[in-house]
Amino acid sequence: MSEPIFDVAVIGGSFAGLTATLHLARARKSVALFDNGKTRNRFSAHAHNFLGQDGKAPSAIRMAGRENVLAYPSVTLFEDTVTDVTNDDLFTLHANQTIRARRLILAHGMRDLLPAIPGLSDCWGKSAIACPFCDGFEKADAPTGFLLTDPNMAEHVLMLQNWSSDMMLFTNDLSLTDDVRVNLTAKGIAVKDGTVTSIRHENGQITHLVLDTGEAVARATLYLASPFELSSDIGPKLGCELVETPFGSHLKVDAMMRTSVPNVFAAGDVTRQMFGANFAVADGAMAGSACVHSLIFDQASAA
């Protein structure tokens, strides 16, 4: 038997992929939606700044979104990982089942690359966080640290004083210029030199950061800007152009969420350095709509 042919294959079943799928389904296009469940936000208990959903668990929002899209008969869900995609006249997606599609939307998200500090991964998404806009309100006024992962980010700690006046910068053995060090000190930021060797916590709640000097510094919250990478190499293997940033690479797209490869669209964290549910939903809406436009007008031109 030949593989089924869909109008669009969407790789990624979180906010961006589900929103794109919803737009496609309502345009009466057949969609193969791939979701392996390994979302970037699976470590977070609550989502914030998402209108109408503030404080709800990301998993609950995602499952509600999945229920929405699966109400449309043109959507087929594959709870599977796409291991490879080949591009000929159609896209052939290889997973436990092989399918083909006329268009492809990459919405599989990113993977955070945390520093190899014992205890950090246990606290990620709980008391070790990346975004003050997402989680800062709940962490306000607590003893807070900022773990430096790039010397150019040192003065980012000044913005975090909006949420806590008890702020401390951990250089983690990275060098600061004298000017930066003087400026931080003048603004009331304590600077802790040395390497962070471990993080003490109780069920993911940080209690202390331990330095290589043996000092254990009491903190309740830790911010860090972690490097990231694409959670799948499908885009680069297809030849999609990348944008390089100080923390990693993401896919380059235009205003219609088109990548540099014809008929390949992308949405969500895979397309941007600044991430979040609102951005993902907006990107998904544009990618889905642009994909419909492409299917209708490109097919009409070829007729």
ZAFIFI-523176 format. One record per residue (C-alpha): residue in one letter; x, y, z. Coordinates in steps of 0.5 Angstrom, whole numbers, plus 500, padded with zeros to 3 digits. Layout:
<atoms>
AXYZ
...
</atoms>
This chain:
<atoms>
M500500500
S502507499
E503512504
P497517506
I498524503
F496530507
D496537505
V500539511
A505535516
V506539523
I511537527
G510539534
G504539538
S505544543
F502552543
A505553536
G503547532
L496546535
T495553533
A497552526
T493545526
L487549528
H487554522
L489549517
A483544520
R478550519
A480551512
R479544511
K486542510
S488535512
V493535517
A498530520
L500532527
F506529530
D507530538
N512526542
G510530548
K517533550
T515540550
R520545552
N515547558
R514541561
F518543567
S513548569
A507548573
H504554571
A503558565
H503566565
N501572561
F497568557
L490571556
G485567559
Q489562561
D494565566
G496560572
K494554569
A499548567
P502548560
S500541560
A493542561
I492548556
R496544551
M491538552
A485543551
G488545545
R489538542
E482536544
N480543540
V484540534
L482533534
A474535534
Y476536526
P476530522
S481532517
V486532523
T490525525
L494525531
F501521531
E504521538
D511519535
T517522534
V519524526
T526522525
D527524518
V524528513
T526527505
N524532500
D522531493
D515533490
L512531497
F515531504
T516524506
L516523514
H519517517
A517515524
N513509526
Q509510520
T511513514
I507519511
R507524506
A505531505
R505537501
R507542506
L511542512
I511546519
L516545524
A514547531
H518542535
G521547539
M527548543
R532544548
D535548554
L542546555
L543547562
P550548566
A552541569
I551543576
P549538580
G542540583
L540545577
S536540573
D532538579
C530545580
W529547573
G522550572
K521550579
S526555583
A531555577
I528559572
A529563565
C524569565
P522574570
F516576566
C513568566
D515567573
G518573577
F511575580
E511569584
K518569586
A518577588
D522579594
A525572595
P533572596
T535571588
G541570584
F543570577
L547565574
L552568569
T552564563
D555569558
P559575561
N555580556
M549578560
A552581567
E548587567
H541584565
V541582573
L539590574
M532589571
L531583576
Q531588581
N524590579
W522583582
S527583588
S531588592
D535582595
M539580588
M546577587
L550575581
F554569581
T559570576
N561562576
D568563574
L566568568
S570575568
L567582569
T570588567
D572593572
D566598570
V561593570
R563590577
V563598580
N556599576
L553593579
T556594586
A553601586
K546599584
G546594590
I548588587
A552583591
V557579586
K559572588
D566570584
G568563584
T565557581
V558554583
T559547584
S552544586
I545547588
R542545595
H534544594
E528541597
N524537592
G526543587
Q526549591
I533552592
T536553599
H543554597
L548555592
V555552594
L561555591
D568552590
T570555596
G566551600
E561557602
A554556601
V550562599
A542562601
R538563595
A531561594
T530563586
L535563581
Y535566574
L539564568
A539565561
S541558558
P544556551
F539552547
E539548541
L533546536
S530539539
S530536532
D535537526
I530536521
G530543519
P538544518
K538537514
L532540509
G537546508
C533551512
E537557514
L539559521
V540565525
E546565530
T545568537
P549568543
F545562546
G544558540
S541558533
H534558531
L531557524
K530563519
V523565517
D520571514
A514575516
M509569513
M513564517
R516561511
T523558512
S529559506
V526552503
P520552499
N514549502
V517549509
F514553514
A516554522
A513557528
G514558535
D521557539
V524554533
T524561530
R526566535
Q530567541
M525570545
F520565547
G513564550
A506562549
N504568546
F509568541
A508561539
V500562538
A501568534
D507564530
G502558529
A496562527
M501566521
A504559519
G497556519
S494561515
A500562510
C500555509
V493555507
H494561502
S500557499
L496551498
I490554495
F494559490
D500555489
Q496549486
A491554482
S498557479
A500550477
A493548474
</atoms>
